[in-house]
Amino acid sequence: MKGSPFSHALTLLIFIQFATYMNTYCSAARPVQSETNTQFIKTSCRVTTYPDLCITTLSGYATKIQASPKLLASTALSVALKTALATSTTMTKLSKSQGLNPREAAALYDCVDQLRDAVDALQNSISEMGRKERSNFALQMNNVQTWVSAALTNEDTCMDGFSRKSMNGNVKATVRSQISNVAHLTSNGLALVNSYASITSPK
């Protein structure tokens, strides 16, 4: 018996989710980096809410990061952005699938918008981090923190849209799982930005 259009869409979503997972975590399978650089990442990740996720997603960039708090924070934001982009694509495809009830369709539509705003905010934060102008470091870091906080708010808002009990179990669980991953990465990025700002800010 042929599956429904919705079941095909959900299968596609699960496949994309797996691909996103592999894309996010493949760094862990790369050759072992310098022990000193890797230890720096492990120590730095202690300030985050999700340290294990922080270590897993950033250890593969140890050679690039070395022992630079700025590069650590910038890389964390880049990882969050990359995952947000992939998740946004997934949510867009799911929102166009058949078989969704009106509430699910509306929640997905809003989620796509929220993710789009989150992506923009993360891109702005990365651009701000890359600025070489240091005449007002405090203002620069405040701008970065504001953008990342905005991205996190957008991601949380997307998840809130799927908190209703009337939502389809599979759709709800899958969406919340994906968005939760992006939110956790963004949260870690913000924590590392805050840490960098605190240790670099002029006394």
Solvent accessible surface area in square Angstrom, and as a share of the most:
residue,aa,sasa,rsa
1,M,240,1.07
2,K,189,0.80
3,G,38,0.36
4,S,58,0.37
5,P,74,0.46
6,F,30,0.12
7,S,43,0.28
8,H,112,0.50
9,A,14,0.11
10,L,23,0.12
11,T,88,0.51
12,L,83,0.41
13,L,4,0.02
14,I,95,0.48
15,F,136,0.57
16,I,25,0.13
17,Q,48,0.21
18,F,124,0.51
19,A,46,0.36
20,T,10,0.06
21,Y,120,0.46
22,M,94,0.42
23,N,61,0.31
24,T,11,0.07
25,Y,46,0.17
26,C,56,0.34
27,S,4,0.03
28,A,63,0.49
29,A,93,0.72
30,R,103,0.38
31,P,112,0.71
32,V,150,0.86
33,Q,43,0.19
34,S,53,0.34
35,E,146,0.65
36,T,101,0.59
37,N,24,0.12
38,T,25,0.15
39,Q,86,0.38
40,F,43,0.18
41,I,0,0.00
42,K,86,0.36
43,T,61,0.35
44,S,23,0.15
45,C,0,0.00
46,R,171,0.62
47,V,83,0.48
48,T,11,0.07
49,T,95,0.55
50,Y,70,0.27
51,P,53,0.33
52,D,111,0.58
53,L,26,0.13
54,C,1,0.01
55,I,44,0.22
56,T,47,0.27
57,T,3,0.02
58,L,3,0.02
59,S,25,0.16
60,G,10,0.10
61,Y,52,0.20
62,A,0,0.00
63,T,84,0.49
64,K,115,0.49
65,I,0,0.00
66,Q,107,0.48
67,A,61,0.47
68,S,31,0.20
69,P,44,0.27
70,K,62,0.26
71,L,71,0.35
72,L,4,0.02
73,A,0,0.00
74,S,24,0.16
75,T,3,0.02
76,A,6,0.05
77,L,0,0.00
78,S,45,0.29
79,V,13,0.07
80,A,0,0.00
81,L,26,0.13
82,K,102,0.43
83,T,3,0.02
84,A,0,0.00
85,L,81,0.40
86,A,29,0.22
87,T,1,0.01
88,S,21,0.13
89,T,69,0.40
90,T,1,0.00
91,M,0,0.00
92,T,43,0.25
93,K,99,0.42
94,L,4,0.02
95,S,32,0.21
96,K,157,0.67
97,S,21,0.14
98,Q,125,0.56
99,G,60,0.58
100,L,30,0.15
101,N,57,0.29
102,P,115,0.72
103,R,134,0.49
104,E,4,0.02
105,A,41,0.32
106,A,56,0.44
107,A,8,0.06
108,L,0,0.00
109,Y,149,0.57
110,D,79,0.41
111,C,1,0.00
112,V,15,0.09
113,D,53,0.28
114,Q,42,0.19
115,L,0,0.00
116,R,124,0.45
117,D,71,0.37
118,A,0,0.00
119,V,11,0.07
120,D,68,0.35
121,A,4,0.03
122,L,0,0.00
123,Q,77,0.34
124,N,56,0.29
125,S,0,0.00
126,I,45,0.23
127,S,75,0.48
128,E,23,0.11
129,M,1,0.00
130,G,52,0.50
131,R,97,0.35
132,K,187,0.79
133,E,91,0.41
134,R,111,0.41
135,S,98,0.63
136,N,80,0.41
137,F,12,0.05
138,A,64,0.50
139,L,95,0.47
140,Q,5,0.02
141,M,6,0.03
142,N,78,0.40
143,N,48,0.24
144,V,0,0.00
145,Q,48,0.21
146,T,81,0.47
147,W,98,0.34
148,V,0,0.00
149,S,47,0.30
150,A,40,0.31
151,A,0,0.00
152,L,39,0.19
153,T,83,0.48
154,N,26,0.13
155,E,0,0.00
156,D,57,0.30
157,T,58,0.34
158,C,3,0.02
159,M,31,0.14
160,D,92,0.48
161,G,22,0.21
162,F,0,0.00
163,S,66,0.43
164,R,126,0.46
165,K,198,0.84
166,S,57,0.37
167,M,10,0.05
168,N,56,0.29
169,G,53,0.51
170,N,87,0.45
171,V,0,0.00
172,K,50,0.21
173,A,63,0.49
174,T,17,0.10
175,V,0,0.00
176,R,84,0.31
177,S,56,0.36
178,Q,9,0.04
179,I,0,0.00
180,S,27,0.17
181,N,35,0.18
182,V,0,0.00
183,A,5,0.04
184,H,56,0.25
185,L,6,0.03
186,T,0,0.00
187,S,23,0.15
188,N,4,0.02
189,G,0,0.00
190,L,31,0.15
191,A,20,0.16
192,L,5,0.02
193,V,0,0.00
194,N,64,0.33
195,S,33,0.21
196,Y,12,0.05
197,A,12,0.09
198,S,65,0.42
199,I,106,0.54
200,T,46,0.27
201,S,38,0.25
202,P,105,0.66
203,K,212,0.90
